[in-house]
Amino acid sequence: MYIGIDIGGTHTRVAIGEAGKYSDKKDFPTKELNETLKQIKQSIVSFGESNIKYIGVSVAGPINSKKKLLYKPPNLHESWHEKELAKIFSEELKIPTVVDHDASVVALGEAKYGAGKEKSPVLYYTVSTGIGTGLIIDGKIFNGIYSPEAGQQVLSDNRQSLESLSSGKALKEKTGKDPKDVEGTDLWEKSMEWVGIGIANSILHFSPEIVIVGGGMTKHGDIFFEPVKKYVSKYLTFIPQVPIVPSGLGQDNGIIGALELARQANRDG
């Protein structure tokens, strides 16, 4: 059995399972590092399983893949900053642990068990409070020094990023409203145009076989995907458009990806 841990800015989820499924799950607020680690340990003990082979952890980046160092994730307490999480978790939990960038871990789950099965490369976008990306090549997470961060691509001459132009946080800052209350407006349409431009750029950069898009701003389906696909077609003129599809795993994609991350780490030694 494996443990999958999905550490978000608001909530942490811990699950036990394997092969794309979990049998039990705990959910609690994310706090400072030591308190959250204590609750993770209690969750694992509560599962009552002694034969846990590996732990996979999904956490917001950026992560330095060479130094195994979590840099300064904007939505986590400063106690998480510049820490070797895999080393800390392995020592405290007494179970080998692997850690990777959250969007990359979700992408891994989607490529193995979700909308990207039997596809490669698989490009994943999450469009929610922020915008993140992950890339899977031949069933493996692509990491450079850092993971892909296409949400931070600069799209205007005054250095505005895709995330600052079209994320849920950006819409709320511009209007004072939740993104769902902006759906269908001119501002929503413009934001979807920026998302389309960003995805078109990423298709040119990474040449994926499929693009999977998840996150809170996609939950109403057509009102997100129809304009995004329209604008990708408008701006992607050099090569043909590839399929752009919703997440196949829904809200469990982070947990399922983390379990797969643990499985691959155990397999690869």
C-alpha positions as CSV (number, residue, x, y, z in Angstrom):
1,M,0.0,0.0,0.0
2,Y,1.0,3.6,-0.5
3,I,0.2,7.0,1.1
4,G,-0.8,9.9,-1.1
5,I,-0.7,13.4,0.4
6,D,-2.0,16.5,-1.3
7,I,-0.9,19.7,0.5
8,G,-2.9,22.8,-0.5
9,G,-2.9,26.3,0.7
10,T,-6.1,25.7,2.6
11,H,-6.5,22.0,3.1
12,T,-4.3,18.9,3.3
13,R,-5.6,15.5,2.3
14,V,-4.1,12.2,3.2
15,A,-5.1,8.9,1.6
16,I,-4.1,5.2,1.5
17,G,-4.4,3.1,-1.6
18,E,-2.8,2.0,-4.8
19,A,-3.3,1.6,-8.5
20,G,-5.3,4.7,-8.9
21,K,-7.7,4.1,-6.0
22,Y,-7.8,4.9,-2.3
23,S,-9.6,3.1,0.5
24,D,-9.5,5.8,3.2
25,K,-8.9,9.5,3.3
26,K,-8.5,12.2,5.9
27,D,-8.9,16.0,5.3
28,F,-7.8,18.8,7.6
29,P,-6.7,22.5,7.4
30,T,-3.1,23.2,6.3
31,K,-1.2,25.0,9.1
32,E,2.5,25.6,9.7
33,L,4.8,22.7,8.8
34,N,5.3,21.0,12.1
35,E,1.6,21.0,13.1
36,T,0.5,19.8,9.6
37,L,3.2,17.0,9.8
38,K,1.8,16.0,13.2
39,Q,-1.7,15.7,11.7
40,I,-0.4,13.7,8.7
41,K,1.3,11.3,11.1
42,Q,-2.0,10.8,13.1
43,S,-3.9,10.2,9.8
44,I,-1.5,7.5,8.7
45,V,-1.6,5.8,12.1
46,S,-5.4,5.9,11.9
47,F,-5.4,3.9,8.7
48,G,-4.1,0.9,10.6
49,E,-1.8,-0.4,7.8
50,S,1.7,-1.5,8.7
51,N,3.0,-2.4,5.2
52,I,3.3,1.1,3.7
53,K,5.9,1.1,1.0
54,Y,6.2,4.7,0.1
55,I,4.7,8.2,0.5
56,G,4.0,10.5,-2.4
57,V,3.5,14.2,-1.6
58,S,1.9,16.9,-3.8
59,V,2.7,20.5,-2.8
60,A,2.5,23.9,-4.4
61,G,5.8,25.0,-6.0
62,P,8.2,26.2,-6.9
63,I,10.4,23.2,-6.1
64,N,14.1,23.0,-7.0
65,S,14.2,19.5,-8.5
66,K,18.0,19.3,-8.2
67,K,18.3,20.3,-4.6
68,K,14.9,18.8,-3.6
69,L,14.1,22.1,-2.0
70,L,10.6,23.7,-1.7
71,Y,11.3,27.3,-2.5
72,K,8.7,29.9,-1.4
73,P,5.1,28.7,-2.2
74,P,3.0,31.8,-2.0
75,N,0.0,30.2,-0.2
76,L,1.8,28.3,2.5
77,H,3.1,29.5,5.9
78,E,6.7,30.6,5.9
79,S,7.7,27.6,8.0
80,W,7.4,25.6,4.7
81,H,9.8,27.8,2.8
82,E,13.2,26.5,1.6
83,K,12.7,23.1,3.2
84,E,13.8,19.6,2.0
85,L,10.3,18.2,2.5
86,A,11.1,14.7,1.3
87,K,14.0,14.4,3.8
88,I,11.9,15.8,6.6
89,F,8.9,13.6,5.9
90,S,11.0,10.5,5.5
91,E,12.7,11.1,8.8
92,E,9.6,12.0,10.8
93,L,7.2,9.5,9.4
94,K,9.8,6.6,9.1
95,I,8.6,5.9,5.5
96,P,10.5,6.7,2.3
97,T,8.9,9.9,0.8
98,V,9.0,11.6,-2.6
99,V,7.7,15.1,-3.1
100,D,6.8,17.0,-6.3
101,H,5.0,20.0,-7.6
102,D,1.2,19.9,-7.3
103,A,0.2,20.5,-10.9
104,S,2.8,18.0,-12.0
105,V,1.5,15.4,-9.6
106,V,-2.1,16.0,-10.9
107,A,-0.8,15.7,-14.4
108,L,0.7,12.3,-13.5
109,G,-2.6,11.0,-12.1
110,E,-4.4,12.2,-15.2
111,A,-1.8,10.6,-17.6
112,K,-2.0,7.3,-15.8
113,Y,-5.6,6.9,-14.8
114,G,-7.6,9.9,-16.1
115,A,-8.2,11.8,-19.3
116,G,-4.6,11.4,-20.6
117,K,-4.3,7.6,-20.6
118,E,-2.1,6.2,-23.4
119,K,-1.2,9.8,-24.5
120,S,2.3,11.4,-24.4
121,P,3.2,14.1,-23.8
122,V,0.3,15.1,-21.6
123,L,0.1,18.8,-20.7
124,Y,-2.1,19.7,-17.7
125,Y,-3.4,23.1,-16.8
126,T,-5.1,24.0,-13.5
127,V,-7.2,27.2,-13.7
128,S,-8.4,28.1,-10.3
129,T,-7.4,30.6,-7.6
130,G,-4.0,30.5,-9.4
131,I,-2.9,28.9,-12.7
132,G,-0.4,26.0,-12.7
133,T,0.9,23.5,-15.2
134,G,2.4,20.0,-15.3
135,L,3.9,18.0,-18.2
136,I,4.1,14.2,-18.4
137,I,6.3,12.5,-21.0
138,D,6.2,8.7,-21.4
139,G,4.4,8.3,-18.1
140,K,7.0,10.4,-16.1
141,I,6.9,13.9,-14.7
142,F,9.0,16.3,-16.6
143,N,11.2,18.4,-14.3
144,G,13.9,20.9,-15.3
145,I,15.6,22.7,-12.5
146,Y,12.0,23.8,-11.6
147,S,8.7,22.4,-12.9
148,P,6.9,24.1,-15.7
149,E,5.1,27.3,-14.5
150,A,3.2,28.4,-17.5
151,G,0.8,30.4,-15.2
152,Q,3.7,32.8,-14.8
153,Q,4.4,33.4,-18.5
154,V,4.4,37.1,-19.3
155,L,1.7,38.1,-21.7
156,S,1.8,41.9,-21.9
157,D,4.5,44.6,-22.2
158,N,3.8,45.7,-18.6
159,R,4.9,42.3,-17.3
160,Q,1.4,40.9,-16.5
161,S,1.4,37.1,-16.2
162,L,-1.3,34.7,-17.4
163,E,-2.2,34.2,-13.7
164,S,-2.5,37.9,-13.0
165,L,-4.7,38.4,-16.0
166,S,-7.1,35.4,-15.8
167,S,-7.0,33.4,-12.6
168,G,-9.8,33.3,-10.1
169,K,-7.8,35.5,-7.8
170,A,-7.3,38.1,-10.6
171,L,-11.0,38.2,-11.4
172,K,-11.9,38.6,-7.7
173,E,-9.4,41.5,-7.4
174,K,-10.8,43.2,-10.4
175,T,-14.5,42.8,-9.5
176,G,-14.8,42.0,-5.8
177,K,-16.9,39.0,-6.9
178,D,-16.4,35.3,-7.0
179,P,-15.4,34.0,-10.4
180,K,-18.7,32.1,-10.8
181,D,-20.5,35.5,-10.5
182,V,-18.4,36.8,-13.5
183,E,-19.1,33.9,-15.8
184,G,-20.5,35.0,-19.2
185,T,-19.6,38.7,-18.8
186,D,-17.2,40.6,-21.1
187,L,-14.5,40.3,-18.4
188,W,-14.9,36.5,-18.3
189,E,-14.7,36.4,-22.1
190,K,-11.4,38.4,-22.0
191,S,-10.0,36.2,-19.3
192,M,-10.8,33.1,-21.4
193,E,-9.0,34.7,-24.3
194,W,-5.9,35.1,-22.1
195,V,-6.2,31.4,-21.0
196,G,-6.5,30.5,-24.7
197,I,-3.3,32.4,-25.6
198,G,-1.5,30.8,-22.7
199,I,-2.5,27.3,-23.7
200,A,-1.6,28.0,-27.3
201,N,1.9,29.2,-26.2
202,S,2.3,26.0,-24.1
203,I,1.3,23.8,-27.1
204,L,4.0,25.5,-29.1
205,H,6.5,25.1,-26.3
206,F,5.8,21.5,-25.3
207,S,4.0,19.9,-28.3
208,P,1.7,17.7,-26.3
209,E,-0.6,15.1,-27.6
210,I,-3.4,16.3,-25.4
211,V,-4.2,19.2,-23.0
212,I,-6.2,18.5,-19.9
213,V,-7.6,21.4,-18.0
214,G,-8.9,21.2,-14.4
215,G,-9.5,23.5,-11.5
216,G,-12.4,25.4,-10.0
217,M,-12.9,27.8,-12.9
218,T,-13.7,24.8,-15.2
219,K,-16.4,23.3,-13.2
220,H,-19.3,24.7,-15.2
221,G,-18.0,23.1,-18.4
222,D,-19.0,24.7,-21.6
223,I,-18.9,28.2,-20.3
224,F,-15.2,27.7,-19.8
225,F,-14.2,25.3,-22.5
226,E,-16.0,26.8,-25.5
227,P,-14.4,30.2,-25.4
228,V,-11.0,28.7,-24.5
229,K,-11.0,26.4,-27.4
230,K,-12.2,29.2,-29.7
231,Y,-9.2,31.4,-28.7
232,V,-6.7,28.5,-28.9
233,S,-7.8,28.0,-32.5
234,K,-7.6,31.7,-33.2
235,Y,-4.0,32.0,-31.9
236,L,-2.5,28.6,-32.7
237,T,-2.0,28.9,-36.4
238,F,1.5,27.4,-36.9
239,I,0.5,23.8,-36.0
240,P,-2.8,22.0,-35.7
241,Q,-4.8,22.2,-32.5
242,V,-4.7,19.2,-30.1
243,P,-7.6,18.0,-28.0
244,I,-8.4,20.2,-25.0
245,V,-10.4,18.2,-22.5
246,P,-11.6,18.4,-18.8
247,S,-10.0,16.5,-16.0
248,G,-11.0,12.8,-15.9
249,L,-10.4,12.4,-12.1
250,G,-12.1,15.5,-10.7
251,Q,-11.3,16.6,-7.2
252,D,-9.4,13.4,-6.5
253,N,-6.7,14.0,-9.1
254,G,-4.1,15.3,-6.6
255,I,-4.5,12.3,-4.3
256,I,-4.5,9.8,-7.1
257,G,-1.4,11.5,-8.6
258,A,0.3,11.4,-5.2
259,L,-0.4,7.7,-4.9
260,E,1.0,7.1,-8.4
261,L,4.1,9.2,-7.5
262,A,4.7,6.9,-4.5
263,R,4.2,3.8,-6.6
264,Q,6.7,5.0,-9.2
265,A,9.3,5.9,-6.6
266,N,9.0,2.5,-5.0
267,R,9.3,0.8,-8.3
268,D,12.3,2.8,-9.4
269,G,14.1,2.4,-6.1
